[in-house]
């Protein structure tokens, strides 16, 4: 290449810089590194020829006459390649007007029929030929351009032809139930697009896509993560290429008839509040759902977990003065809106304790009373109550303080006997379910006999 303007620029800023011009030779200093700078239209130095070490030149050319300059050959490669858009076609379809196709090679626009010099990216080694990325699009956005690269040989003088191929890709989604039966009222959306009927197909593109299905009373259970579409997944048809998938939607609705009963009297507790929970999430609450005359509430669950399998719901009911007893859960399964309702029967009970106030000889003290005080309520035992039934129910697992009321002995204290042990009067007392196990068992047996 004749008439090249060049220079070797020293890496060290302390050395002088010669002008960039067409020269025959340049003086270098030993022990220094230089970087080649040159300007040649359509050409650039190969990447391996950019840096030069003066000492390496001495080692490579020993034996040359000291009066002669050391020869330094710099290899160049073409910095661009001529490209022409040759054809545009649609596989399994009618070819479009090639003039409407927008084609770019290595980021540079290539109009149809024109020859365009494409600058080579700096990181491309063109000495042995190179590959360049091609992108293309048509006004019909439903068509997919297949990933494509062209092989180029810069410097050969040959024009590289670009042939673009598009495909019409379709995804067909069929929404089925857990028994693989198609749901007639189901529909789906691809990538948040328009909703289409199950069994219909929509235009798709390679890469990730999301499929969101809807069916009355059902929840989508498969293809919840983005689906990756690849070219080999599609099958050729008369008018394009198609891939079919089945998406399962499981039932998510259930009706539960919920009732709360007094385990002692077998009476319905209409005023009890109820919550159904699953994994710490409230599935249903009785607020706004009044009980019928039999104390039954109709719970409509429109988002039952479990995907159509049996699921156990925790049932929590509350009513002032009552404590919930077994069962604490109910087992249901999601189905359609027309399925028979499930039944959930919950039980609550009042728990009472009796109190005696005695002297040091174990003799009942007439006219004495007791108060059990908690942070929420006070259960007061008047003298008549001590002999009979307690006036109010107590709450299990609640800490109570004991306060004896003896008119003849102000500030009286002492001890109390509970669970066969004596405790200091200022020690709190907590009643638990185990304290009533025997009574509960007898009550259940009596209830069974009554039924």
PLY file of the C-alpha trace (Angstrom):
ply
format ascii 1.0
element vertex 451
property float x
property float y
property float z
element edge 450
property int vertex1
property int vertex2
end_header
0.00 0.00 0.00
1.71 3.15 -1.23
1.61 6.64 0.28
0.48 5.58 3.74
0.62 8.28 6.41
1.95 6.62 9.52
3.93 6.99 12.71
4.89 4.96 15.76
3.64 6.86 18.80
5.67 6.24 21.97
3.67 4.99 24.94
5.80 7.12 27.26
4.62 10.76 27.32
8.22 11.90 27.89
9.36 10.99 24.37
8.88 13.32 21.36
5.99 12.70 18.95
6.71 12.81 15.20
4.05 14.08 12.77
1.66 11.73 10.99
2.93 11.64 7.38
4.06 9.38 4.55
7.63 8.60 5.58
10.24 5.97 4.79
11.57 5.47 8.31
11.33 6.55 11.95
13.96 6.55 14.70
13.03 4.45 17.75
14.61 4.26 21.19
15.54 0.96 22.74
13.59 -0.13 25.77
10.45 1.70 24.65
7.02 0.62 23.40
5.27 2.23 20.45
1.75 2.15 19.06
1.16 2.28 15.32
-1.01 5.13 14.03
-1.92 5.32 10.37
-4.62 6.52 7.99
-5.58 4.44 4.96
-9.04 4.66 3.46
-10.76 1.26 3.54
-7.93 -0.42 5.45
-6.76 -0.84 9.03
-3.80 -2.58 10.66
-4.39 -6.07 11.99
-4.92 -6.10 15.73
-1.70 -8.06 16.34
0.37 -5.38 14.53
-0.65 -2.33 16.55
2.00 -2.47 19.32
5.74 -2.45 18.58
8.67 -2.99 21.00
11.96 -1.55 19.78
14.03 -4.28 21.51
12.09 -7.05 19.73
13.08 -5.56 16.38
16.77 -5.90 17.31
16.29 -9.53 18.26
14.40 -10.37 15.08
16.80 -8.79 12.64
20.28 -9.61 13.88
22.93 -9.57 11.19
21.53 -6.65 9.23
23.99 -3.92 8.36
23.96 -1.39 11.19
23.88 1.40 8.65
20.58 0.16 7.23
17.19 0.76 8.95
15.45 -2.31 10.38
12.61 -3.41 8.10
9.16 -3.36 9.75
6.24 -4.81 7.79
2.75 -3.90 9.01
-0.08 -6.12 7.84
-3.36 -4.41 6.98
-6.87 -5.76 6.61
-9.94 -4.26 4.99
-11.93 -2.05 7.38
-15.25 -2.55 5.55
-17.05 -5.04 3.34
-19.54 -4.39 0.48
-22.98 -5.92 1.15
-26.12 -6.17 -1.00
-29.67 -7.21 -0.03
-30.32 -9.98 -2.53
-33.73 -11.43 -1.60
-36.55 -11.45 0.95
-38.91 -14.41 1.19
-41.45 -15.99 3.52
-41.12 -19.72 4.09
-44.46 -21.49 3.53
-46.01 -18.20 2.41
-46.17 -15.55 -0.30
-43.03 -13.46 -0.71
-43.40 -9.81 0.32
-42.26 -6.66 -1.45
-38.52 -6.65 -0.68
-38.48 -2.84 -0.74
-40.57 -2.80 2.45
-38.04 -4.91 4.35
-35.83 -3.02 6.80
-32.46 -4.81 6.91
-29.41 -3.97 8.99
-25.99 -5.61 8.80
-23.75 -4.96 11.81
-26.07 -2.07 12.70
-25.89 -0.38 9.24
-29.04 -0.06 7.07
-28.92 -1.92 3.73
-31.69 -0.84 1.26
-32.92 -3.37 -1.27
-30.77 -3.48 -4.42
-28.05 -1.11 -3.16
-24.45 -2.06 -2.38
-23.43 -0.66 1.00
-19.95 -0.65 2.56
-20.40 -2.00 6.09
-17.70 -0.81 8.54
-16.32 -3.78 10.44
-16.63 -3.70 14.23
-13.34 -3.02 16.00
-13.39 -6.39 17.78
-13.75 -8.36 14.52
-10.62 -10.01 13.07
-11.18 -9.85 9.32
-7.86 -11.38 8.25
-9.43 -14.86 7.86
-12.93 -13.72 6.99
-15.64 -12.80 9.51
-19.34 -13.22 10.32
-21.71 -10.27 10.69
-25.14 -10.23 12.35
-28.18 -9.49 10.20
-31.49 -8.14 11.53
-34.62 -7.58 9.47
-38.27 -6.65 9.85
-41.38 -6.29 7.72
-44.51 -4.14 8.16
-46.36 -7.36 9.07
-45.19 -7.67 12.68
-46.61 -11.21 12.98
-43.76 -12.57 10.86
-40.56 -13.72 12.55
-37.11 -13.15 11.10
-34.88 -16.15 11.75
-31.51 -15.39 13.41
-28.97 -15.01 10.64
-25.29 -14.25 10.03
-23.43 -13.68 6.78
-19.87 -14.85 6.09
-17.71 -12.06 4.64
-14.17 -11.91 3.23
-13.06 -8.27 3.52
-10.51 -7.14 0.99
-11.47 -9.74 -1.62
-13.51 -7.22 -3.61
-16.51 -9.56 -3.69
-19.96 -8.26 -2.74
-21.58 -10.31 0.00
-25.24 -11.09 -0.70
-27.86 -11.08 2.06
-30.88 -13.40 1.76
-33.57 -12.80 4.41
-36.01 -15.55 5.37
-39.14 -14.93 7.46
-41.49 -17.45 9.02
-45.10 -17.20 10.16
-45.00 -18.83 13.61
-48.19 -19.66 15.49
-48.86 -20.88 19.01
-52.08 -22.84 19.59
-53.17 -23.09 23.25
-55.84 -25.53 24.42
-57.11 -25.06 27.97
-58.03 -28.36 29.67
-59.15 -29.52 33.10
-57.29 -31.97 35.32
-58.87 -34.85 33.36
-57.48 -33.51 30.06
-60.92 -32.40 28.87
-61.08 -29.07 27.04
-62.87 -26.30 28.93
-65.39 -24.84 26.51
-65.59 -21.40 28.12
-61.80 -20.94 28.47
-59.67 -18.29 26.79
-56.04 -17.16 26.90
-53.72 -14.25 26.21
-50.19 -14.40 24.82
-47.78 -11.79 26.22
-50.69 -9.72 27.51
-52.22 -9.38 24.04
-55.88 -9.73 23.01
-57.86 -12.57 24.58
-58.64 -15.47 22.22
-60.70 -18.62 22.62
-59.10 -21.87 23.74
-58.01 -23.97 20.76
-57.33 -20.91 18.59
-53.86 -19.91 17.47
-52.05 -16.58 17.64
-48.89 -15.25 16.00
-45.78 -15.87 18.10
-42.09 -15.03 18.01
-38.99 -16.90 19.13
-37.85 -16.35 22.71
-39.73 -16.04 25.97
-43.50 -15.56 26.09
-46.17 -15.66 28.79
-49.44 -17.58 28.57
-52.30 -16.44 30.83
-55.49 -18.55 30.78
-58.93 -17.93 32.19
-61.80 -20.37 32.72
-64.93 -19.93 34.80
-64.33 -21.21 38.34
-60.81 -22.42 37.57
-57.21 -21.42 38.19
-54.26 -21.95 35.82
-51.82 -24.52 37.27
-49.34 -25.15 34.42
-47.13 -22.84 32.31
-47.04 -20.32 35.12
-43.45 -19.39 34.20
-42.51 -17.82 30.84
-42.33 -20.31 27.98
-39.28 -20.27 25.69
-40.16 -20.79 22.01
-37.45 -22.23 19.76
-37.50 -22.77 16.01
-37.26 -26.56 16.26
-40.45 -26.70 18.38
-42.66 -25.63 15.45
-44.20 -27.98 12.88
-44.73 -26.97 9.24
-48.32 -26.33 8.12
-49.91 -25.07 4.92
-49.64 -21.42 5.88
-46.76 -21.33 8.37
-45.35 -23.16 11.35
-47.30 -24.10 14.48
-46.66 -25.27 18.02
-49.48 -26.60 20.20
-49.57 -26.78 24.00
-52.16 -27.76 26.62
-52.59 -25.63 29.71
-54.28 -27.16 32.76
-56.78 -25.10 34.75
-57.91 -26.68 38.01
-61.11 -25.85 39.92
-60.84 -23.06 42.48
-64.40 -22.67 43.82
-66.16 -24.31 46.74
-69.26 -23.79 48.87
-69.05 -24.65 52.56
-71.97 -24.77 55.00
-70.46 -23.54 58.26
-72.12 -23.80 61.66
-71.02 -23.17 65.25
-72.71 -25.12 68.05
-72.62 -24.99 71.84
-71.13 -28.38 72.69
-72.95 -28.43 76.04
-76.49 -27.46 74.99
-76.27 -28.38 71.28
-77.69 -24.97 70.45
-76.58 -22.97 67.40
-74.40 -19.96 68.18
-75.65 -17.43 65.64
-73.42 -14.59 66.85
-70.10 -16.44 66.62
-67.46 -14.95 64.31
-65.67 -17.37 61.98
-62.51 -17.25 59.87
-61.11 -19.88 57.51
-57.38 -19.70 56.90
-54.76 -21.41 54.78
-51.03 -20.79 55.21
-51.73 -17.72 57.37
-53.98 -16.22 54.68
-57.68 -15.59 55.37
-59.72 -17.54 52.81
-63.15 -16.57 54.17
-64.61 -14.51 57.01
-68.17 -14.61 58.35
-68.45 -10.82 58.44
-71.44 -9.82 56.31
-72.73 -13.40 56.04
-75.56 -13.84 58.56
-76.54 -17.28 59.82
-79.93 -18.76 58.94
-82.41 -19.85 61.59
-80.47 -23.09 62.07
-77.21 -21.19 62.61
-75.74 -22.18 59.23
-73.70 -19.75 57.13
-73.12 -20.34 53.44
-69.45 -19.64 52.71
-68.72 -19.06 49.00
-64.98 -19.56 48.38
-63.90 -18.36 44.94
-60.16 -18.88 45.34
-59.62 -22.24 47.05
-55.94 -23.32 47.25
-54.84 -26.85 46.44
-55.38 -26.91 42.67
-58.31 -29.34 42.90
-56.73 -31.58 45.55
-57.90 -31.99 49.14
-56.93 -28.99 51.24
-57.24 -28.52 54.99
-58.41 -25.13 56.21
-57.84 -23.88 59.73
-61.15 -22.72 61.25
-61.12 -20.10 63.99
-64.35 -19.04 65.72
-64.83 -16.62 68.58
-67.70 -15.56 70.83
-67.56 -13.80 74.16
-67.59 -16.27 77.02
-66.92 -19.28 74.78
-63.81 -21.26 73.91
-63.43 -23.19 70.65
-62.85 -26.94 70.97
-62.17 -29.71 68.47
-62.45 -29.81 65.48
-60.18 -26.90 64.56
-59.96 -27.64 60.81
-62.13 -28.75 57.90
-61.20 -30.65 54.74
-62.54 -29.43 51.39
-61.72 -29.67 47.70
-62.22 -27.08 45.00
-64.75 -27.83 42.28
-67.23 -26.10 40.03
-69.88 -23.65 41.15
-72.56 -26.33 40.78
-70.87 -28.98 42.98
-72.54 -30.02 46.24
-71.49 -27.89 49.24
-69.11 -29.09 51.91
-70.05 -29.15 55.58
-68.02 -27.65 58.43
-69.41 -28.07 61.96
-67.50 -26.20 64.66
-67.95 -26.53 68.42
-67.54 -24.08 71.28
-67.98 -24.50 74.98
-68.14 -22.44 78.15
-65.68 -23.44 80.87
-66.51 -22.78 84.51
-64.60 -23.27 87.73
-65.96 -23.49 91.28
-64.22 -21.87 94.24
-64.27 -22.57 97.97
-62.87 -20.18 100.58
-61.71 -22.07 103.67
-59.82 -21.28 106.82
-56.64 -22.92 108.05
-58.70 -25.88 109.28
-60.30 -26.44 105.87
-63.68 -25.11 107.01
-65.67 -23.02 104.56
-65.78 -19.36 105.50
-69.29 -18.03 105.35
-69.80 -14.68 103.62
-66.48 -14.84 101.81
-66.09 -14.18 98.10
-63.35 -14.28 95.44
-62.46 -12.37 92.30
-60.47 -13.80 89.40
-59.04 -10.86 87.50
-57.40 -10.94 84.07
-56.33 -8.16 81.77
-59.69 -8.45 79.97
-62.35 -9.32 82.51
-63.20 -10.01 86.14
-64.99 -13.14 87.31
-66.47 -12.29 90.72
-67.62 -15.03 93.09
-70.09 -13.69 95.61
-70.73 -15.71 98.78
-73.72 -17.45 97.20
-71.73 -18.29 94.08
-69.03 -20.02 96.08
-71.54 -22.62 97.12
-73.14 -22.96 93.69
-72.09 -22.56 90.04
-69.52 -19.93 89.05
-71.17 -16.73 87.78
-69.21 -16.33 84.49
-67.18 -18.63 82.26
-63.40 -18.35 82.34
-61.08 -18.21 79.35
-58.55 -20.97 78.84
-54.84 -20.15 78.66
-55.48 -16.77 80.30
-53.60 -15.60 83.38
-55.81 -14.72 86.37
-54.93 -13.12 89.68
-56.82 -14.28 92.77
-58.33 -11.74 95.19
-60.25 -13.17 98.21
-63.01 -10.89 99.57
-63.57 -11.44 103.29
-65.42 -8.64 105.04
-64.24 -9.63 108.52
-60.60 -9.86 107.46
-59.39 -6.88 105.50
-56.37 -7.57 103.33
-56.64 -11.29 103.95
-54.22 -13.44 102.00
-53.03 -17.00 102.08
-52.70 -19.83 99.57
-54.84 -21.64 97.07
-54.98 -25.30 96.13
-54.90 -26.08 92.41
-53.84 -29.28 90.62
-53.20 -30.91 93.99
-50.65 -28.32 95.00
-50.73 -25.27 97.23
-49.67 -21.95 95.65
-49.01 -18.50 97.10
-52.03 -16.23 96.84
-50.16 -13.73 94.65
-49.15 -16.39 92.11
-51.27 -16.16 88.92
-53.42 -19.10 87.89
-53.88 -20.30 84.29
-56.58 -22.81 83.36
-55.76 -25.05 80.39
-57.68 -27.57 78.33
-56.10 -30.47 80.20
-57.85 -29.33 83.41
-61.19 -30.14 81.77
-60.33 -33.32 79.82
-62.26 -35.64 82.11
-65.30 -33.36 82.13
-65.12 -32.98 78.35
-65.00 -36.73 77.83
-68.02 -37.22 80.05
-69.86 -34.45 78.22
-69.19 -36.01 74.80
-70.36 -39.39 76.01
-73.52 -37.84 77.44
-74.13 -36.00 74.17
-73.77 -39.21 72.16
-76.26 -40.98 74.42
-78.71 -38.11 74.08
-78.49 -38.25 70.26
0 1
1 2
2 3
3 4
4 5
5 6
6 7
7 8
8 9
9 10
10 11
11 12
12 13
13 14
14 15
15 16
16 17
17 18
18 19
19 20
20 21
21 22
22 23
23 24
24 25
25 26
26 27
27 28
28 29
29 30
30 31
31 32
32 33
33 34
34 35
35 36
36 37
37 38
38 39
39 40
40 41
41 42
42 43
43 44
44 45
45 46
46 47
47 48
48 49
49 50
50 51
51 52
52 53
53 54
54 55
55 56
56 57
57 58
58 59
59 60
60 61
61 62
62 63
63 64
64 65
65 66
66 67
67 68
68 69
69 70
70 71
71 72
72 73
73 74
74 75
75 76
76 77
77 78
78 79
79 80
80 81
81 82
82 83
83 84
84 85
85 86
86 87
87 88
88 89
89 90
90 91
91 92
92 93
93 94
94 95
95 96
96 97
97 98
98 99
99 100
100 101
101 102
102 103
103 104
104 105
105 106
106 107
107 108
108 109
109 110
110 111
111 112
112 113
113 114
114 115
115 116
116 117
117 118
118 119
119 120
120 121
121 122
122 123
123 124
124 125
125 126
126 127
127 128
128 129
129 130
130 131
131 132
132 133
133 134
134 135
135 136
136 137
137 138
138 139
139 140
140 141
141 142
142 143
143 144
144 145
145 146
146 147
147 148
148 149
149 150
150 151
151 152
152 153
153 154
154 155
155 156
156 157
157 158
158 159
159 160
160 161
161 162
162 163
163 164
164 165
165 166
166 167
167 168
168 169
169 170
170 171
171 172
172 173
173 174
174 175
175 176
176 177
177 178
178 179
179 180
180 181
181 182
182 183
183 184
184 185
185 186
186 187
187 188
188 189
189 190
190 191
191 192
192 193
193 194
194 195
195 196
196 197
197 198
198 199
199 200
200 201
201 202
202 203
203 204
204 205
205 206
206 207
207 208
208 209
209 210
210 211
211 212
212 213
213 214
214 215
215 216
216 217
217 218
218 219
219 220
220 221
221 222
222 223
223 224
224 225
225 226
226 227
227 228
228 229
229 230
230 231
231 232
232 233
233 234
234 235
235 236
236 237
237 238
238 239
239 240
240 241
241 242
242 243
243 244
244 245
245 246
246 247
247 248
248 249
249 250
250 251
251 252
252 253
253 254
254 255
255 256
256 257
257 258
258 259
259 260
260 261
261 262
262 263
263 264
264 265
265 266
266 267
267 268
268 269
269 270
270 271
271 272
272 273
273 274
274 275
275 276
276 277
277 278
278 279
279 280
280 281
281 282
282 283
283 284
284 285
285 286
286 287
287 288
288 289
289 290
290 291
291 292
292 293
293 294
294 295
295 296
296 297
297 298
298 299
299 300
300 301
301 302
302 303
303 304
304 305
305 306
306 307
307 308
308 309
309 310
310 311
311 312
312 313
313 314
314 315
315 316
316 317
317 318
318 319
319 320
320 321
321 322
322 323
323 324
324 325
325 326
326 327
327 328
328 329
329 330
330 331
331 332
332 333
333 334
334 335
335 336
336 337
337 338
338 339
339 340
340 341
341 342
342 343
343 344
344 345
345 346
346 347
347 348
348 349
349 350
350 351
351 352
352 353
353 354
354 355
355 356
356 357
357 358
358 359
359 360
360 361
361 362
362 363
363 364
364 365
365 366
366 367
367 368
368 369
369 370
370 371
371 372
372 373
373 374
374 375
375 376
376 377
377 378
378 379
379 380
380 381
381 382
382 383
383 384
384 385
385 386
386 387
387 388
388 389
389 390
390 391
391 392
392 393
393 394
394 395
395 396
396 397
397 398
398 399
399 400
400 401
401 402
402 403
403 404
404 405
405 406
406 407
407 408
408 409
409 410
410 411
411 412
412 413
413 414
414 415
415 416
416 417
417 418
418 419
419 420
420 421
421 422
422 423
423 424
424 425
425 426
426 427
427 428
428 429
429 430
430 431
431 432
432 433
433 434
434 435
435 436
436 437
437 438
438 439
439 440
440 441
441 442
442 443
443 444
444 445
445 446
446 447
447 448
448 449
449 450
